[in-house]
Structure formats: C-alpha cells, structure tokens
Amino acid sequence: MKRLPNQKYTKEFKEEAVRLVFDEKLKQVEAARRLQIPKETIRSWIRQYEKTGTITGKQQSFTANDLEAENARLRRELAEAKMERDILKKATAYFAKESQQGTRS
C-alpha cells in the first residue's frame, strides 16, 4: 500500500475532529471517516487532548493583563463594527428612499 505524504492540519481542524468525538459522541473511526483522515491521526489528537487539555500539547497561560488587553481590543473592534453597521443601515435607507423617489416620476 502506498503511503500518503504527511499532512499538515490546522489547529482548528484538529479541534473540530476532537469535538466530533467528545461533543457529538461519534466513534473515532466514524469521525476519521467523515473528515477523511487516518484513524490513527485522530486517535493521537484525542490522546494529546486527554493528556494536556489542548491539541497542540502546550497549555496556554494568560496573565490578567493579557486578558484585559485582549478584552479592550475586542471592545474597540466591536464598537467600530457597530459604527460601520449603523452607517451602512443609514446609507441603505437613504439610497432606498432616493430610489423610490426616482421611480415615482
């Protein structure tokens, strides 16, 4: 049997595979079949997750300052997104109103 070259999987893909087994209660073989990956690959990810609590094997540790900075950044992004949304709503209403006036003539 021809051996496939080593694949590189993203962290998100690995987490989704593990989630299928734990959250969706799929068997490892079924999850591997659905994702079209070798069953040993998913088994190793699950063992790693059970051992360390993460897929990469490294526990992420954040300080309170890191979390506060991330929270502040996300709040700024959210405020900007809300502002952009409001501007787009107003522009849509304006152009819709203008469009309706133009068709009445």
FENFENTA-V277911 format. One record per backbone hydrogen bond with DSSP energy under -1.0 kcal/mol. NH is the residue of the N-H (numbers start at 0). CO is the residue of the C=O. If there is no record, write none. Layout:
((NH & CO) (NH & CO))
This chain:
((13 & 9) (14 & 10) (15 & 11) (16 & 12) (17 & 13) (18 & 14) (19 & 15) (20 & 16) (21 & 17) (22 & 18) (23 & 18) (25 & 19) (30 & 26) (31 & 27) (32 & 28) (33 & 29) (34 & 30) (36 & 31) (41 & 37) (42 & 38) (43 & 39) (44 & 40) (45 & 41) (46 & 42) (47 & 43) (48 & 44) (49 & 45) (50 & 46) (51 & 47) (52 & 48) (66 & 62) (67 & 63) (68 & 64) (69 & 65) (70 & 66) (71 & 67) (72 & 68) (73 & 69) (74 & 70) (75 & 71) (76 & 72) (77 & 73) (78 & 74) (79 & 75) (80 & 76) (81 & 77) (82 & 78) (83 & 79) (84 & 80) (85 & 81) (86 & 82) (87 & 83) (88 & 84) (89 & 85) (90 & 86) (91 & 87) (92 & 88) (93 & 89) (94 & 90) (95 & 91) (96 & 92) (97 & 93) (98 & 94) (99 & 95) (100 & 96) (101 & 97) (102 & 98))
